[in-house]
Amino acid sequence: MLSLKNVSFSYDQKVILKNINLEIKSGEIISLLGPSGSGKSTLLNLISGLATPSSGEIFHNDIQVLAPSHSRVIIFQDHQLFPWKTAIENIEFALKAQNKITNTAINFLAMVKMQDFAHLYPHQLSGGMKQRVGIARAIAADPDILLLDEPFASLDPFIRHEIAGEIMSLVKELKKTVILVTHNIEEALFVGEKVCLFSTRPATILEEMKIEIKKTKHLIDIKKDPRYFEYESYIYKYFSSLKDLKREESL
């Protein structure tokens, strides 16, 4: 469904990403895990079409990605709701953009348990509630691929895991392809069916890990699987080795 072939990206004469190769199947849920500033969000921008690779190619359903498309929607850490529109009006905006019937907007709010707050404005909602509406708006656009740029990072841990579990169950039910950017190991394992480990800059994907843990809505259930701690320990050691290597290179 999505294919990245030798994708590199440079900005202001600095190489951010180098030779990224990745194949993602329809319906897969992938976590991109790496140090802060390693270029993970830049890769999402390239996949979305908001930016263009300096070299290499990206294909979505065998069509080269050259511009943004409603088939690939980014959900940012900041919900980016229209502050002058109510929750339901934000959903209706996405539906109108697709020439779809807007009276179904309440159904999308119900998917994220926000139907009772349909007529409230963003400033009247908590951070978690705003993020739920932002996700509902993205789903209303009916994309093939949801690109999640640390959408839960600003929420407190309990709410973050609750919302992440609910949303991941929803997108799996809707058979959406999901790419999550995070530097949180716990979140990467909780969400991803596969975790791609980034190097430091210039960043590339050094390893792809298939996460063979039965996923549920609750992090505590996943942590009962002994393999969770095996994956977590391996990833911690991986990033420790990156730090040691970077320290040696700076000497």
Secondary structure in CASP SS format (residue, H / E / C, confidence):
PFRMAT SS
TARGET T0000
AUTHOR 0000-0000-0000
METHOD secondary structure of the structure
MODEL  1
M C 1.00
L E 1.00
S E 1.00
L E 1.00
K E 1.00
N E 1.00
V E 1.00
S E 1.00
F E 1.00
S E 1.00
Y E 1.00
D C 1.00
Q C 1.00
K E 1.00
V E 1.00
I E 1.00
L E 1.00
K E 1.00
N E 1.00
I E 1.00
N E 1.00
L E 1.00
E E 1.00
I E 1.00
K C 1.00
S C 1.00
G C 1.00
E C 1.00
I E 1.00
I E 1.00
S E 1.00
L E 1.00
L E 1.00
G C 1.00
P C 1.00
S C 1.00
G C 1.00
S C 1.00
G C 1.00
K H 1.00
S H 1.00
T H 1.00
L H 1.00
L H 1.00
N H 1.00
L H 1.00
I H 1.00
S H 1.00
G C 1.00
L C 1.00
A C 1.00
T C 1.00
P C 1.00
S C 1.00
S E 1.00
G E 1.00
E E 1.00
I E 1.00
F E 1.00
H E 1.00
N C 1.00
D C 1.00
I E 1.00
Q E 1.00
V C 1.00
L C 1.00
A C 1.00
P C 1.00
S C 1.00
H C 1.00
S C 1.00
R E 1.00
V E 1.00
I E 1.00
I E 1.00
F C 1.00
Q C 1.00
D C 1.00
H C 1.00
Q C 1.00
L C 1.00
F C 1.00
P C 1.00
W C 1.00
K C 1.00
T C 1.00
A H 1.00
I H 1.00
E H 1.00
N H 1.00
I H 1.00
E H 1.00
F H 1.00
A H 1.00
L H 1.00
K H 1.00
A H 1.00
Q C 1.00
N C 1.00
K C 1.00
I C 1.00
T H 1.00
N H 1.00
T H 1.00
A H 1.00
I H 1.00
N H 1.00
F H 1.00
L H 1.00
A H 1.00
M H 1.00
V C 1.00
K C 1.00
M C 1.00
Q H 1.00
D H 1.00
F H 1.00
A C 1.00
H C 1.00
L C 1.00
Y C 1.00
P H 1.00
H H 1.00
Q H 1.00
L C 1.00
S C 1.00
G H 1.00
G H 1.00
M H 1.00
K H 1.00
Q H 1.00
R H 1.00
V H 1.00
G H 1.00
I H 1.00
A H 1.00
R H 1.00
A H 1.00
I H 1.00
A H 1.00
A C 1.00
D C 1.00
P C 1.00
D C 1.00
I E 1.00
L E 1.00
L E 1.00
L E 1.00
D E 1.00
E C 1.00
P C 1.00
F C 1.00
A C 1.00
S C 1.00
L C 1.00
D C 1.00
P H 1.00
F H 1.00
I H 1.00
R H 1.00
H H 1.00
E H 1.00
I H 1.00
A H 1.00
G H 1.00
E H 1.00
I H 1.00
M H 1.00
S H 1.00
L H 1.00
V H 1.00
K H 1.00
E H 1.00
L C 1.00
K C 1.00
K C 1.00
T E 1.00
V E 1.00
I E 1.00
L E 1.00
V E 1.00
T E 1.00
H C 1.00
N C 1.00
I H 1.00
E H 1.00
E H 1.00
A H 1.00
L H 1.00
F H 1.00
V H 1.00
G C 1.00
E C 1.00
K E 1.00
V E 1.00
C E 1.00
L E 1.00
F E 1.00
S C 1.00
T C 1.00
R C 1.00
P C 1.00
A E 1.00
T C 1.00
I E 1.00
L E 1.00
E E 1.00
E E 1.00
M E 1.00
K E 1.00
I C 1.00
E C 1.00
I C 1.00
K C 1.00
K C 1.00
T C 1.00
K C 1.00
H C 1.00
L H 1.00
I H 1.00
D H 1.00
I H 1.00
K C 1.00
K C 1.00
D C 1.00
P H 1.00
R H 1.00
Y H 1.00
F H 1.00
E H 1.00
Y H 1.00
E H 1.00
S H 1.00
Y H 1.00
I H 1.00
Y H 1.00
K H 1.00
Y H 1.00
F H 1.00
S H 1.00
S H 1.00
L H 1.00
K H 1.00
D H 1.00
L H 1.00
K H 1.00
R H 1.00
E H 1.00
E H 1.00
S H 1.00
L C 1.00
END
